Amino acid sequence: MRLTSAFALATVCQAAALAAPVDKIEKRDTVNGFDISNHQATVNYQAAYNSGARFVIIKATEGTTYIDPIFSQHYNGATAAGLIRGGYHYARPESSSGAAQATYFVAHGGGWSGDGRTLPGMLDMEYGTDSQGGKCHGLSQSSMVNWITDFVNTYQSKTSRWPMIYTTNDWWVTCTGNSKAFNTKSPLVLARYSTAGPGTIPGGWPFQTIWQNSDKYTYGGDSDIFNGALTNLKKLATG
């Protein structure tokens, strides 16, 4: 993956991942974590845990033809170290429907179980390359919203959980027209590489659930900050 004003009273509620609307509680703490893919061939999960990390999000799939070749290795390593973990899907809206990609994701590592250690899957929405149809994968804003809706609803029907959505403010505004269709269902994972905070929050979300604050993490991949206490992170995993 690559790539909001600090709150006077910052709020978070990981129940946003449930079917119920977002509820907000006073922010008191944050929890460190990270995200990785096969680009990080080896990760010292135990060292990451010992340094304070408590969660990791691991690339599982892309489109309907690609499975990350070391997803299971990463997933098992994270589990052994005691990390809360989950998978993410790199969206390819130009290649197939949201429903088809959500189905593929769930079948290849992106599912959810109520074991208290599994995060709901994450949909990675970001700019496409020229070969992927350009910045917005060749879709209009309304078509992109429809595609995401198709993915989100299919994922929820198969797992009972709403997936998290990863994006940047710029991508969301450019490619969805700043759609507010998902802010009461899917927790927001917002990318902004800065020491000054997560910046503008798009799409009517009241806050970011996770802030990807850097593309460099000591033990590999990108650095993430969960917007809440460890108890809230566990609630997000529990469902």
FIRO-803828 format. One record per atom (N, C-alpha, C, O, CB): x, z, y. Coordinates in steps of 0.05 Angstrom, whole numbers, plus 5000, padded with zeros to 4 digits. Atoms other than C-alpha are relative to their C-alpha. Last residue first. Glycine has a CB too. Example, Ala and Ser with C-alpha at 12.3 -4.5 7.8 and 13.67 -1.06 7.14 Angstrom:
BEGIN
498449994976
527351434979
498550145022
499550185044
500949715009
501850004976
524651564910
501850005024
503950135024
498050255001
This chain:
BEGIN
502550164997
465753264844
497650175006
495450065009
499549844975
502049895018
471553664816
497449845001
496149804980
499550295006
499550085027
477053244847
497850094981
497249954962
502650124991
500150295001
474253294917
500549904972
499249714963
502149875019
502850084999
472954024906
499749704998
497849604985
498750115025
501049955027
480254124884
497049934999
496049844978
500550284992
498950225017
482453804950
498950034972
498249834959
503150015000
501650244994
477854284986
500949764984
499349604975
500149945030
502749965012
480954894952
498249765005
496649694988
498750255011
499850075029
487854614969
497350044987
496649884969
502150174986
498649815017
485954665043
500049904971
498649724964
498850285002
501449775009
483954085087
501750184983
504050114978
497449934986
501149864977
485753405113
498350244992
495850234994
498449805017
502849945004
490153155057
499050185022
500350385029
499650134972
500849734993
496752875081
497050034997
495549895010
500950075030
502849964994
499952265049
499550305007
500950484998
498249934976
500749724995
507152015046
497050025008
496149865025
501850125021
500949944973
508351325016
499250295002
498350414982
497649825008
502650094991
512351144954
499550085029
501350125045
497950114983
500950275006
518051544925
497349945011
495550115012
500049954971
499950055028
520552264919
498849734992
498349684968
498550224985
497449925012
522452364991
500249924971
502349844962
500350295003
500349735010
516551975018
502450064983
503549894969
497450024982
497749885013
517151365062
499450284992
498850455009
502649985018
499450175024
511450915084
502550104985
503549954968
500349715008
497450135001
509051465131
500349834975
499049894954
502350215000
498649974975
502751815154
502749875001
504049855022
500350295007
497450115009
497751625101
501849985025
501549795041
499749724986
498550164981
492252085126
502649914987
504250084979
500550165027
497150025005
487252335075
501249825021
500149615028
500749904971
499649815022
480052565087
503050024993
504150234988
498449924975
498750115023
479852235155
500350224979
500950454985
502849885007
497349915004
474752495204
501249844977
499749724962
500250314995
499549784981
467752375231
502950104998
503850245017
498150234995
499249775015
467451685198
500750235020
502050185040
502549944982
501849784998
463851225246
500650244982
499150444982
497349914994
502450015017
467350605222
498150245001
496550274983
500949984973
501950214998
474250735251
497350064985
497150274973
501149744988
501350025025
478351355265
497849795001
496049815019
498850284991
502950064999
483051265323
498849974972
499949834955
499549745016
501050204980
489851595315
497049964998
495550144990
501349744996
501250245012
492351925251
498849805019
498049585010
498050084980
502749965010
497052415287
498849734990
500049524994
498250115021
501849914979
503052365332
497150044991
495450105007
500049815023
499849715000
508352325278
498050135020
497950375023
502950095008
499549884974
506351615264
500450304996
499550424976
497749955019
497349895002
505251125208
500950115027
501749965045
502049794989
498850034974
497751025209
502750144999
502850394997
498250115023
497250054997
493850925145
500849975029
499649815043
500949754984
499250154977
487051245138
503049985002
504450185002
498850135025
497149975001
484051465072
501249825021
501249575018
501249944971
498250194987
476651545087
502950084995
503750315000
499449985030
497949874983
471951895039
502049795010
502749604997
501450224984
497250025009
466351435014
501950155019
501950095043
500849714998
499750015029
459051625022
502950024992
503750214978
498849744990
501349765012
456951835092
500350004970
499350184956
497050005007
498949744990
461851375128
498650254990
499650474995
500050005029
498849855022
460450755086
500850295007
501850434991
502449864989
501650005025
455950295126
500950204979
499550254960
499949734989
500649725005
458950435194
498450044975
497050254972
498550125024
502549925015
462149755199
499850304996
501850434991
499949864973
500349704997
467749675250
497550104987
496150274999
500150075030
501549964975
466748915253
499550305005
497650375020
497449854999
502749925005
468648895179
498350035025
496050095024
500050274985
501250145023
475048485182
497250104992
495949964976
501850044976
499750295002
477848625250
498449884978
497149674983
502949934996
501350124977
475249335261
500049694998
498049565003
501450095026
502949945002
477049565192
498549875022
496349755018
499550304999
501250175021
483849215192
497050045000
495449854999
501150064972
499950284992
485749525259
498749824980
497149644987
502949915005
502050054979
483450225241
499949715007
497749595010
500750175025
499149934973
487550195178
497749955020
495949805014
502649835008
499850224981
484750215107
501550095025
502450325027
497249905008
497550004984
483850625045
500049765018
499449545010
502449994980
499350264989
476750745019
502550045017
502650205036
497749895017
498749984974
475251324972
500649725009
501049534993
502650174998
497150034997
470551154915
501050065028
499550025048
500949724992
499450204980
463651454910
503049975003
504450175005
498750065028
498649934975
462851834846
500349765018
500549545010
502850114993
501649804985
457751784789
501450095026
500350265040
499650244982
498549755001
462951384749
498550245011
499350475006
502649975015
498549975025
459650724731
501350274997
501950364975
502149784998
501950025023
454150714783
501450044974
500250144954
498649725000
501649765002
458950964836
498150004976
497750204963
498450045026
498249775008
464050424822
498350254997
498650404977
502250045020
499450045028
458549884825
501750234989
501350344968
501549744995
502449935015
455950154891
500549974970
499550134954
497749815008
500649714998
462850174922
497650074983
497750274969
499550075030
498049855014
464849474898
499250304999
499250424978
502849975013
500250075028
458449124919
502050174983
501350274962
500649704996
502449875011
458449494985
499749954971
499050134956
497649895015
499449715003
465649274997
497650154989
497950324971
500950125027
498149985023
463748544984
500750294995
500650384972
502649845006
501550045025
457548595029
501850034976
501050154956
498749725000
501649765004
461748885085
498449984974
498250184960
498150055025
498249795009
466748315075
498550264996
499050404976
502250045021
499450045028
461147805078
501950214989
501750294966
501349724996
502349935015
458748095144
500449974970
499550134954
497549845009
500449714999
465648075174
497650094983
497850294968
499650095029
501049924974
466947365150
499650315000
499750434979
497349865007
502849914998
471147275088
499350065029
501050155045
499550244983
501850224998
477446855079
497150075003
495449905002
500349834976
500550125027
481547435053
498049775001
496649724981
499250224981
502549895010
480947795120
499149874974
496849864967
497849985020
500349724994
488147695141
497550134987
497750354976
499850045030
499449904973
489147035107
499250295004
498650434984
498549835020
502150084982
485846725046
500450115028
498550095045
497450104990
502349845006
490147074994
497749955019
495850115021
500750295000
501050085027
495546544996
497650154991
496250074972
502350034980
501150274997
496246665071
498949904973
496849774973
502149805010
498050204993
497147405057
498649735003
496249704999
502249994978
499050185021
491547905058
502149825010
502549785035
497749844989
499750284993
490648485107
501149844976
503049924962
501949965024
498050064980
488449135077
500349705003
499149554988
502750134992
500850234984
482949465036
502149965022
502550135039
497250045012
497950064981
485349934980
499349745015
499549525004
502849974987
500150294994
479350204943
501949955023
501550055045
497149905006
499750094972
480950904917
500149705002
501549574987
502650125013
498350234995
478551214852
500049925030
498249995045
499149774984
501550255002
475451904852
501849775007
503749805023
497550005018
501350094976
480852434843
498249764995
498749604977
502149935022
500250294996
482252724775
498549935025
496250005029
498649864976
497350104993
484753434766
500049705006
502149595011
501950064977
498949844978
478253834762
502749915009
503950025028
500150284993
498149805010
476653564693
501350175022
502950345017
502249864984
500549754987
470353204716
501950224990
500950444984
497250084997
501049805018
472852514697
499850275014
501450325032
501750024974
499949724992
473751904740
498950184978
497150104964
498350045026
502449845004
475351184726
500450285010
502550365021
499350004971
501249924975
480850764757
497650184998
496350245017
499349775016
498749774988
485450704697
498650115025
499450335034
502749925008
497150005003
483850014669
501350225018
503350175032
501249735008
499150045028
476449984654
503050034996
503950054973
499249724992
500949775017
474450304720
501049974972
501650174959
496950025001
498649754992
478649804759
499350234982
501050374972
499450065029
497350035011
475849204721
501750255006
503150354989
501449755013
500249975029
468749424735
502749994987
503350144969
498249774988
500549725006
470349534808
499850054970
500950254960
497450095014
497549854996
473448844811
499750294996
501550424985
501149955028
498150075022
467448494780
502650165003
503750254983
500649705001
500949885025
462648874826
502049944977
502650124961
497249894993
499449724999
466648694888
499250144974
500650314964
498650135023
501949834987
466347964870
500950295000
502650374984
497249984986
502349935017
472247524854
498350215014
499050315035
500950104972
499750105027
478447194884
497650054982
497149904963
502450124987
500150295001
477847234960
499849894971
499249664967
502549885013
502750104996
476047964959
499749704998
497549604994
499050095026
499650294996
482748154928
497349875004
496349734986
501549884976
502250194999
482648914933
500949725005
502849675021
498150085022
499350184978
488549334911
497949785000
497849614982
502949894998
500450285005
485349864866
500749845025
499549885046
497249944990
501150174978
487550584867
500049714992
501649624975
501650045025
499150284999
488251114813
499049865025
497049945037
499249854976
502150205002
487851874813
501149725003
503549695009
497850045021
499350294999
491952494809
497649824997
495449904988
502049944978
502650135000
491853254819
500649705004
502249635022
498150115022
501150124976
499053454804
497149914995
496449824973
501749775009
502149844989
500953944749
498749895025
497250035038
501150265006
498949834978
507653644732
497950175013
498650355029
501349825020
498249805012
505153384664
501150195022
501750435016
502349864986
501649805014
499353034698
501850234989
501150464992
498549874976
501349834980
503852684747
498450224987
498450444996
498249825018
498049844987
508252434691
498850195021
499650425023
502149825014
499249795018
502352194651
502150195012
502050435008
501049884974
502349825003
499551804709
500750244982
500150474989
497649854989
500349844976
506251494727
497850214996
498250445004
499449825024
497649844998
507551264656
499850185024
500350425022
502549825003
500349785020
500351024649
502450195002
502150434999
499749894972
502149814992
500850614713
499950244982
499950474991
497349875001
499149735006
507450304692
498050215010
498750445016
502750055012
498849965026
505149584684
501050284993
501450344970
502349814997
497349914994
500249584742
501450084974
500450244959
499950255019
499949725006
494349194714
502950095006
504849974996
499250074970
497449854999
493148514744
499550294995
497950425008
501349965027
498050115018
487747994729
502650164998
504350104982
500749725008
501049975028
481248234759
502049904980
501349844957
497349864997
501850225007
483648354831
498750064973
497950284967
501549744999
500250184977
489248874832
498349764991
498849644970
502849905010
500850285004
489649474786
500049855026
500249965048
497249994987
500950065027
492250174774
499649704996
500549584977
497450154994
501250265002
496250384835
499449944970
501149974953
501949785011
498350185015
497451134834
498649724997
496249714990
500750114972
501850225005
494751664881
501749764990
503649695003
498349925026
498850264999
498652324880
497949794993
496249844976
502449974980
501550235009
496653034893
501649745002
503449725018
497349985015
502149915019
499453734902
498349774990
496549814973
498350215012
502050215005
506053614938
498050104979
498850244960
501349744991
502549944987
509554264958
497949794997
495649835004
500550035029
499650024971
516954154944
497450045015
497450055040
501249735007
498549764990
516054414873
500550005030
500850215042
502750014985
501749765002
510753894860
501450245011
500250405027
499150054971
502050034980
515253334884
498150245001
497450345023
498449744996
498749944974
520953604842
498049975023
498050135042
502549825004
499749714998
516353614782
501350085026
500650295038
501650104976
502549874994
514152904795
500350305003
499150435020
497949944980
499649735009
521052614797
497650165008
497650295030
502750125012
500849804980
518951894804
500450274987
499650324965
497049965008
499749725009
521851294768
499350195023
500150155045
502950054989
499850005029
519850564776
500350284988
499250334966
502449834991
498549755004
517350624847
500250044969
498450174957
498650255014
497650034983
515249904860
501850254999
504150245005
499249945029
497850075017
510550004800
502649955017
504849925005
499449754984
500750235017
505950364848
502449944982
504350104981
499149755016
497850165013
505951004888
498849774985
496449754980
501750184982
501150225016
501951464933
502249814991
504149775006
497749855015
498750264997
503852144962
498549794983
496949864966
502950024992
500150165024
501552864972
501449735005
502749705025
497149954991
498350235002
501853435021
499649854973
499049984953
502950085003
498650015026
496053905032
501649744999
500549535004
498050034976
499650275011
493154095100
501650034974
502950234969
501449825020
497550065014
490354755125
500249704994
498249564997
500350164975
498149794998
485055065170
502749934989
504850024998
499050254985
497450065012
479954525184
501950245005
502250345027
501249745012
497849974983
473054805199
502649944986
503150054964
500150275013
499249724997
467854535154
502450015017
503849815021
500550124972
497449944988
464053875156
500550305000
498650465005
500049895029
500349744987
458653605111
502850065011
504849985000
498950224982
497749844992
458652865093
499150265013
497450265031
501949845019
498750064975
452252615062
502350185006
502550404994
498050015023
501249874977
450752734988
501549935026
503949855025
500150304997
502250164989
452952214938
498750135024
497549985041
497949964978
502449995016
459552584930
497849825012
498249705033
499050284997
499750175023
466152394960
497649994983
497449814966
502450084985
500550274991
464052695026
500349804978
499149584979
501849925023
502650085011
463853354988
499249725010
497249615001
497950205007
499450195022
471253355009
497449944984
497549774966
502150114982
501649915023
469153655074
500449804978
499649574981
497150045007
499750155025
473653635135
498050104980
497450344980
502950004990
501849935022
473553855207
500549824976
501549604979
497249985009
499950215021
478453895264
498350094976
498350324969
502949944991
500549855024
476254375319
499849804978
497749704971
497350175002
499949744988
479554075380
499350214979
500550424977
497950025024
502649884994
480853495333
500450275015
502250425009
498450054975
500249745012
487353125337
497450135009
496650115032
502450185007
499549774983
485952425358
499750264984
497950294968
498149995024
501350094987
485252045295
500050245018
499750475011
497949904989
502149914983
499150115123
497749824993
495549845004
500849995030
498849954974
501949955073
498050125019
495850245017
501149735012
501750004976
500050005000
501750005025
504050095024
498150245000
